[in-house]
Amino acid sequence: MPEKAKPALGLLPLYLKLYDDVLPDARRPLEEFVKTIVSELDARGLKSVAAPVCRVKGEFDEAVRSLEAAGAEALVTLHLAYSPSLESADALAATDLPVIVLDTTPAFDFGPGQDPAEIMSNHGIHGVQDMCNLLIRRGKPFRIEAGHWRESDVLDRAAGWVRAAHLAARMKSARVGSIGGAFRGMGDFQAPEDALAAMGIEIVPADLSLLASLMPTENDPSVESEMAADLAAFEPVDLDAGAHRRSVRASLAVRRWIERGHLTAWTINFAAVGRASGLPALPFLEASKGMARGIGYAGEGDVLTAALVGALASVYPETTFTEMFCPDWKGDRIFLSHMGELNPNLLAGKPLLAEKAMPWIDMDSPALLTGRFKGGEAVFVNLAPGPYDTFTLILAPVEMDDSIADRMPGTIRGWFEPAMPVSDFLEAYSAVGGTHHAALVYGDVAEDIVRFGEWMGWSVAVLE
């Protein structure tokens, strides 16, 4: 499983060598200000590495190389004073890392009553202007957020861009395992492999003989241990021990394959996997438990959505793969479901564990998790392939509703209310090309996910 890591940023403080030459003590309070900004960003769930204060071209070149080597996923610039743009522009334009310009100063009040000595510590904005002009002229994309670090939400906005850069880094380095290829005839989520490769997604086809070699025997201690853990974590309902055992064996084989291949996500085409595959049951249990651990997943061989779910889950643990199944015209809601996969951490109540008959699949029935998604604020997220190898990220802020009793025990289910009438929502969703596979992410996270789409260079459509 990929190690859960905080979004990482490199903080690049900019300064003017002339000031060090003439007023060497002027920099000391500003170095403390750098520490304050680092602490504030880390308090927002980030991991910050600050470069030494940079003044001349060689220092900027070395600092950017050092921050890249330290694993930064974005650079955040902080002007401590005016800094001539030709000293920093080449290093910033050359890096592949996203650049976020943090335009802030130590002082909040710089009115007529301010001590003129404070000018030295608070005049970085014209250095920002100088640098941004050069970045534009060099064709280097950047994002700028301005405001007082304590008296505004500027650090929240900057942190949002860092989280989005982390999502983009995960998407661009996705390794997606594929068992059985894509579902025949299901075209909406299928993108050309060269377009996926250009995005950075690597597809890892499953070797069925390898999967078979990784599968534990029926009485292996790992199987017994996993079954016992399931019975403690989930609510068994008329659970057949044989179905549970074969599902655990298949799931452990897939988990070992994920770990051996350093996969960030995976997908399975149930229509292409039967008894001849060597799997004793479909590994729906691992799809669900993997999502709870941050492993991306999508059904039917959907590599694109699996990579998306994996990227989102790397920042937002309350993420799951899902589909819009049925419109509730009367209740002005939409019913979510899928065959046998969900993130169990998103359910209202304890997940149920039961055998489920699947007569359309040529293998013995699996055990899987079911339940109802909990209520709360969420975002429905879809990544839709478009013409000429383009992509559109579609977001819909929604409210998950678990307030009304239902008659669907033993199923994966949930209802959301979009921010517009269901008829308008469905029209808008298909008008921008939304596919039938998607992610559901709990929380007020739409702005960050929009930023993610912008870093990726996708079109972004927000349905609100």
C-alpha positions as MATLAB code, in Angstrom:
seq = 'MPEKAKPALGLLPLYLKLYDDVLPDARRPLEEFVKTIVSELDARGLKSVAAPVCRVKGEFDEAVRSLEAAGAEALVTLHLAYSPSLESADALAATDLPVIVLDTTPAFDFGPGQDPAEIMSNHGIHGVQDMCNLLIRRGKPFRIEAGHWRESDVLDRAAGWVRAAHLAARMKSARVGSIGGAFRGMGDFQAPEDALAAMGIEIVPADLSLLASLMPTENDPSVESEMAADLAAFEPVDLDAGAHRRSVRASLAVRRWIERGHLTAWTINFAAVGRASGLPALPFLEASKGMARGIGYAGEGDVLTAALVGALASVYPETTFTEMFCPDWKGDRIFLSHMGELNPNLLAGKPLLAEKAMPWIDMDSPALLTGRFKGGEAVFVNLAPGPYDTFTLILAPVEMDDSIADRMPGTIRGWFEPAMPVSDFLEAYSAVGGTHHAALVYGDVAEDIVRFGEWMGWSVAVLE';
ca = [
       0.000    0.000    0.000;
       1.348    3.499   -0.800;
       2.488    5.244    2.335;
       0.041    7.899    3.474;
       1.926   11.190    3.239;
       1.018   14.796    3.894;
       1.039   17.115    0.881;
       4.593   18.441    0.697;
       5.658   21.954   -0.197;
       8.939   23.761   -0.566;
       8.904   27.300    0.811;
      11.184   29.644   -1.114;
      11.939   32.930    0.709;
      13.105   35.783   -1.564;
      15.282   38.710   -0.481;
      17.703   41.340   -1.801;
      21.481   40.935   -1.374;
      21.924   44.723   -1.219;
      20.084   44.781    2.097;
      22.419   42.176    3.566;
      25.383   44.211    2.402;
      24.120   47.506    3.826;
      21.774   46.489    6.692;
      22.800   42.981    7.765;
      20.567   42.966   10.864;
      17.370   43.744    8.935;
      16.877   40.123    7.904;
      16.686   38.564   11.365;
      12.998   39.303   12.108;
      12.087   38.176    8.609;
      13.747   34.803    9.177;
      11.452   34.437   12.194;
       8.538   35.322    9.917;
       9.526   32.428    7.632;
       9.351   30.074   10.620;
       5.896   31.421   11.474;
       4.611   30.793    7.950;
       6.047   27.262    7.970;
       4.324   26.547   11.275;
       1.010   27.941   10.029;
       1.102   25.897    6.827;
       2.004   22.724    8.706;
      -0.938   23.380   11.029;
      -3.130   23.060    7.917;
      -2.071   19.461    7.355;
       0.919   20.096    5.126;
       4.584   19.160    5.335;
       6.771   22.215    4.711;
      10.469   22.359    3.921;
      11.912   25.881    3.854;
      14.914   26.745    1.719;
      17.483   29.214    3.052;
      16.708   32.830    2.243;
      17.673   33.351   -1.420;
      19.018   36.525   -2.968;
      21.005   35.807   -6.139;
      20.630   33.458   -9.082;
      22.970   30.737   -7.831;
      21.135   30.563   -4.514;
      17.760   30.242   -6.231;
      19.057   27.538   -8.565;
      20.444   25.513   -5.653;
      17.350   26.043   -3.492;
      14.944   24.812   -6.175;
      17.109   21.735   -6.848;
      17.221   21.033   -3.111;
      13.460   21.359   -2.670;
      12.831   19.078   -5.643;
      15.179   16.491   -4.137;
      13.398   16.801   -0.779;
      10.140   15.655   -2.392;
       8.295   18.962   -2.626;
       5.136   18.696   -4.722;
       4.794   22.470   -5.073;
       6.871   25.587   -4.508;
       5.461   28.418   -2.413;
       7.291   31.715   -2.835;
       7.412   34.283   -0.025;
       8.820   37.740   -0.718;
      10.477   39.019    2.461;
      11.398   42.220    0.629;
      11.852   43.372   -2.921;
      13.783   40.736   -4.872;
      14.882   41.400   -8.475;
      13.047   38.972  -10.741;
      15.994   38.077  -12.962;
      17.639   36.413   -9.971;
      14.785   33.904   -9.442;
      12.811   33.682  -12.704;
      15.018   31.150  -14.500;
      14.942   28.644  -11.638;
      11.177   28.987  -11.193;
      10.423   28.773  -14.907;
      12.606   25.677  -15.334;
      11.140   23.555  -12.532;
       8.320   21.121  -13.246;
       6.863   21.852   -9.815;
       3.751   24.013   -9.591;
       4.449   27.509   -8.254;
       2.196   29.224   -5.712;
       2.933   32.864   -4.992;
       2.099   33.740   -1.388;
       1.669   37.517   -1.394;
       1.656   38.514    2.276;
       3.601   40.606    4.805;
       4.193   40.523    8.556;
       2.215   43.718    9.300;
      -1.550   43.942    8.940;
      -1.846   47.712    9.426;
       0.253   49.956    7.248;
      -1.702   53.165    7.591;
      -0.485   56.677    8.372;
       0.318   55.733   11.963;
       2.787   53.006   11.100;
       6.461   53.355   12.100;
       8.441   54.036    8.891;
      11.072   51.559   10.081;
       8.541   48.827    9.248;
       8.841   49.573    5.531;
      11.902   47.318    5.400;
       9.875   44.285    6.522;
       6.700   44.879    4.531;
       7.494   45.987    0.986;
       7.655   42.641   -0.822;
       4.580   43.232   -2.982;
       6.468   45.002   -5.737;
       8.903   42.104   -5.827;
       5.876   39.845   -6.347;
       4.791   42.027   -9.250;
       8.262   41.969  -10.820;
       8.522   38.179  -10.540;
       5.003   37.377  -11.773;
       5.569   39.464  -14.880;
       8.695   37.479  -15.699;
       6.983   34.122  -15.062;
       4.194   35.065  -17.468;
       6.716   36.114  -20.106;
       8.561   32.807  -19.673;
       5.361   30.812  -20.022;
       5.481   29.402  -16.465;
       2.014   28.864  -14.989;
       1.557   29.930  -11.372;
      -1.186   30.673   -8.883;
      -1.149   33.723   -6.630;
      -2.980   34.223   -3.340;
      -2.819   37.583   -1.550;
      -3.855   38.702    1.910;
      -2.584   39.068    5.434;
      -1.311   35.784    6.788;
      -3.227   36.077   10.070;
      -6.171   38.378    9.329;
      -7.402   36.666    6.140;
      -7.781   33.165    4.735;
      -4.776   33.518    2.427;
      -2.915   30.614    4.026;
      -6.002   28.413    3.702;
      -6.155   29.275    0.004;
      -2.445   28.635   -0.478;
      -2.751   25.331    1.381;
      -5.604   24.388   -0.946;
      -3.297   24.833   -3.926;
      -0.666   22.651   -2.242;
      -3.214   19.900   -1.599;
      -4.298   20.190   -5.220;
      -0.671   19.891   -6.340;
      -0.384   16.729   -4.251;
      -3.484   15.322   -5.978;
      -1.968   16.177   -9.352;
       1.321   14.528   -8.420;
      -0.527   11.356   -7.404;
      -2.573   11.364  -10.599;
       0.539   11.871  -12.717;
       2.299    8.948  -11.030;
      -0.639    6.540  -10.807;
       0.077    2.840  -11.254;
      -3.229    1.124  -11.951;
      -3.533   -2.640  -11.956;
      -6.057   -4.086  -14.389;
      -7.607   -7.540  -14.046;
      -9.524   -8.610  -17.129;
      -9.232   -5.404  -19.160;
     -12.154   -3.096  -19.883;
     -15.777   -4.194  -20.060;
     -16.654   -4.874  -23.681;
     -18.843   -2.197  -25.248;
     -18.645    0.163  -22.254;
     -17.072    3.184  -23.880;
     -17.585    6.319  -21.823;
     -14.695    5.937  -19.394;
     -12.270    4.401  -21.878;
      -9.507    6.776  -22.952;
      -6.685    5.937  -25.380;
      -3.744    4.384  -23.590;
      -1.372    6.961  -25.054;
      -3.547    9.745  -23.595;
      -3.444    8.051  -20.188;
       0.313    7.610  -20.489;
       0.704   11.278  -21.409;
      -1.163   12.117  -18.217;
       1.287    9.928  -16.281;
      -0.949    6.915  -15.642;
       0.783    3.546  -15.968;
      -1.434    0.515  -16.591;
      -0.228   -2.747  -15.055;
      -2.099   -5.740  -16.558;
      -2.567   -8.581  -14.123;
      -0.696  -11.820  -14.696;
      -3.236  -14.441  -13.618;
      -0.525  -16.986  -12.927;
       1.125  -14.500  -10.585;
      -2.186  -13.868   -8.825;
      -2.644  -17.614   -8.399;
       0.850  -17.933   -6.922;
       0.084  -15.179   -4.407;
      -3.131  -16.787   -3.193;
      -2.973  -18.403    0.247;
      -4.292  -21.898    0.798;
      -7.675  -22.395    2.443;
      -6.190  -23.050    5.874;
      -3.355  -20.545    5.722;
      -3.022  -18.592    9.012;
      -3.358  -15.329    7.076;
      -6.800  -16.417    5.901;
      -7.902  -17.336    9.406;
      -6.608  -14.034   10.766;
      -8.317  -11.971    8.063;
     -11.621  -13.779    8.558;
     -11.486  -13.168   12.303;
     -10.731   -9.481   11.746;
     -13.689   -9.222    9.366;
     -16.053  -10.765   11.896;
     -14.900   -8.248   14.482;
     -15.089   -5.210   12.194;
     -18.285   -6.019   10.292;
     -21.744   -7.392   11.044;
     -22.146  -10.889    9.563;
     -25.620  -11.582    8.185;
     -26.365  -15.232    7.351;
     -22.727  -15.421    6.321;
     -21.643  -18.641    4.664;
     -18.174  -19.524    5.940;
     -17.165  -21.006    2.587;
     -18.098  -17.839    0.702;
     -16.229  -15.780    3.265;
     -13.126  -17.962    3.030;
     -12.913  -17.948   -0.760;
     -13.460  -14.195   -0.842;
     -10.691  -13.636    1.678;
      -8.291  -15.850   -0.276;
      -8.992  -13.955   -3.495;
      -8.718  -10.640   -1.697;
      -5.387  -11.478   -0.087;
      -3.986  -12.493   -3.477;
      -5.035   -9.138   -4.921;
      -3.643   -7.266   -1.909;
      -0.279   -8.977   -2.291;
      -0.311   -8.153   -6.009;
      -1.030   -4.488   -5.187;
       1.798   -4.379   -2.665;
       4.287   -6.201   -4.908;
       3.493   -3.932   -7.861;
       3.434   -0.726   -5.802;
       0.005   -0.007   -7.265;
      -1.894    3.141   -6.309;
      -5.181    1.818   -7.720;
      -6.707   -1.170   -9.455;
      -9.760   -2.290  -11.387;
     -11.415   -5.571  -12.346;
     -13.734   -6.484  -15.193;
     -16.050   -9.044  -13.629;
     -17.356  -10.089  -17.066;
     -13.902  -11.289  -18.115;
     -12.974  -13.080  -14.897;
     -14.441  -16.536  -14.375;
     -13.356  -19.846  -12.951;
     -10.555  -20.085  -15.505;
      -8.876  -17.085  -13.867;
      -7.943  -19.178  -10.855;
      -9.681  -16.797   -8.456;
     -12.152  -18.626   -6.207;
     -14.431  -15.564   -5.987;
     -14.522  -11.961   -7.080;
     -12.352   -9.918   -4.685;
     -14.999   -7.350   -3.772;
     -13.856   -7.439   -0.147;
     -10.425   -6.176   -1.136;
     -11.920   -3.469   -3.356;
     -13.809   -2.147   -0.332;
     -11.112   -2.594    2.288;
      -8.499   -1.219   -0.092;
     -10.439    2.006   -0.563;
     -10.558    2.355    3.218;
      -6.731    2.178    3.149;
      -6.440    4.752    0.357;
      -6.077    2.396   -2.616;
      -7.990    3.649   -5.643;
     -10.583    1.426   -7.255;
     -13.145    1.427  -10.043;
     -15.236   -1.345  -11.538;
     -15.470   -2.816  -15.037;
     -11.844   -2.193  -15.974;
     -12.065    1.601  -15.614;
      -8.425    2.631  -15.263;
      -9.152    6.368  -15.439;
     -11.626    6.485  -12.561;
      -9.517    4.086  -10.484;
      -6.580    6.501  -10.803;
      -8.859    9.412   -9.883;
     -10.188    7.633   -6.775;
      -6.633    6.796   -5.716;
      -5.488   10.391   -6.104;
      -8.456   11.790   -4.188;
      -8.096    9.218   -1.415;
      -4.463   10.235   -0.908;
      -5.727   13.512    0.584;
      -9.356   12.782    1.482;
      -9.787    9.422    3.280;
     -13.580    9.639    2.992;
     -13.573    8.793   -0.726;
     -15.311    5.959   -2.544;
     -16.040    4.704   -6.023;
     -19.717    4.867   -6.921;
     -22.335    5.279   -9.654;
     -25.559    7.194  -10.055;
     -28.108    4.389  -10.435;
     -31.658    5.696  -10.276;
     -33.358    9.104  -10.188;
     -35.832    9.716   -7.383;
     -37.984   12.219   -9.264;
     -40.475   12.442   -6.409;
     -37.907   13.070   -3.693;
     -35.668   15.166   -5.978;
     -32.710   12.933   -5.117;
     -30.416   10.494   -6.869;
     -29.807    6.930   -5.735;
     -26.167    5.758   -5.603;
     -25.098    2.126   -5.693;
     -22.808   -0.489   -7.223;
     -22.475   -4.234   -7.393;
     -20.262   -4.919   -4.405;
     -17.703   -2.170   -3.766;
     -17.726    0.739   -1.340;
     -15.490    2.397    1.230;
     -16.870    0.939    4.478;
     -15.695    3.962    6.462;
     -18.426    6.058    4.809;
     -21.395    4.062    6.049;
     -24.055    5.008    8.573;
     -23.677    2.151   11.005;
     -21.638   -1.028   10.942;
     -21.080   -2.537    7.481;
     -22.903   -5.796    6.855;
     -20.919   -8.805    5.628;
     -22.865  -11.387    3.664;
     -22.733  -13.768    0.731;
     -24.321  -12.383   -2.440;
     -25.480  -14.531   -5.330;
     -24.273  -13.335   -8.743;
     -25.674  -15.759  -11.327;
     -24.276  -13.699  -14.208;
     -20.686  -14.462  -13.129;
     -19.017  -17.826  -13.826;
     -17.653  -18.423  -10.348;
     -18.895  -19.131   -6.842;
     -20.696  -16.334   -5.054;
     -18.576  -13.924   -3.021;
     -18.935  -12.399    0.405;
     -19.025   -8.623    0.333;
     -19.828   -5.520    2.363;
     -23.056   -3.578    2.120;
     -24.624   -0.618    3.875;
     -26.028    2.867    3.492;
     -23.832    5.899    2.984;
     -23.924    8.320    5.887;
     -25.406   11.787    5.667;
     -23.395   14.953    5.215;
     -21.809   17.360    2.793;
     -19.981   15.731   -0.109;
     -18.757   16.255   -3.658;
     -19.615   13.976   -6.570;
     -16.517   13.898   -8.834;
     -16.197   12.572  -12.366;
     -13.333   12.647  -14.862;
     -14.713   12.501  -18.389;
     -12.677   11.848  -21.524;
     -13.388   14.341  -24.280;
     -12.503   14.823  -27.945;
      -8.888   14.932  -29.094;
      -7.537   13.378  -25.873;
      -8.949   16.111  -23.636;
     -10.530   15.593  -20.220;
     -13.158   17.395  -18.173;
     -13.259   17.243  -14.381;
     -16.895   17.492  -13.302;
     -17.790   18.373   -9.727;
     -21.164   18.561   -8.052;
     -21.489   19.678   -4.420;
     -24.194   17.442   -2.938;
     -25.850   16.649    0.367;
     -25.976   12.976    1.323;
     -29.284   12.111    2.999;
     -29.608    9.231    5.470;
     -32.596   10.600    7.364;
     -35.286    8.382    5.842;
     -35.607    4.646    6.482;
     -35.297    2.426    3.396;
     -36.331   -1.080    2.365;
     -33.029   -2.119    0.802;
     -31.024   -4.050    3.412;
     -28.178   -6.039    1.972;
     -27.447   -3.536   -0.788;
     -24.942   -0.752   -1.328;
     -27.035    2.402   -1.289;
     -27.133    6.111   -0.739;
     -29.119    9.158   -1.794;
     -27.833   12.612   -2.589;
     -29.529   15.910   -3.183;
     -27.772   18.033   -5.819;
     -27.678   21.824   -5.658;
     -30.364   22.072   -8.357;
     -33.465   20.089   -9.340;
     -32.619   16.529  -10.314;
     -33.869   17.009  -13.870;
     -31.640   20.066  -14.344;
     -28.711   18.283  -12.729;
     -28.947   15.220  -14.952;
     -29.215   17.405  -18.049;
     -26.199   19.467  -17.027;
     -24.145   16.385  -16.119;
     -24.594   14.692  -19.473;
     -24.294   17.975  -21.376;
     -20.653   18.193  -20.230;
     -20.011   14.502  -20.923;
     -20.164   13.001  -17.433;
     -19.541    9.246  -17.430;
     -21.395    6.637  -15.388;
     -18.420    5.978  -13.068;
     -17.407    8.486  -10.412;
     -15.972    9.216   -6.995;
     -17.822   10.504   -3.951;
     -15.767   12.592   -1.516;
     -17.151   13.735    1.822;
     -16.479   17.230    3.123;
     -16.316   20.811    1.906;
     -13.574   20.037   -0.599;
     -14.895   21.295   -3.931;
     -12.542   24.281   -4.135;
      -9.457   22.119   -3.660;
     -10.643   19.643   -6.296;
     -11.264   22.496   -8.734;
      -7.668   23.566   -8.115;
      -6.558   19.987   -8.800;
      -8.257   20.097  -12.193;
      -6.563   23.391  -12.992;
      -3.110   22.034  -12.101;
      -3.810   19.054  -14.375;
      -4.757   21.324  -17.261;
      -8.243   19.842  -17.579;
     -11.438   21.679  -18.295;
     -13.403   22.006  -15.064;
     -17.192   22.058  -14.784;
     -18.868   22.746  -11.436;
     -22.560   21.861  -11.292;
     -23.984   24.150   -8.628;
];
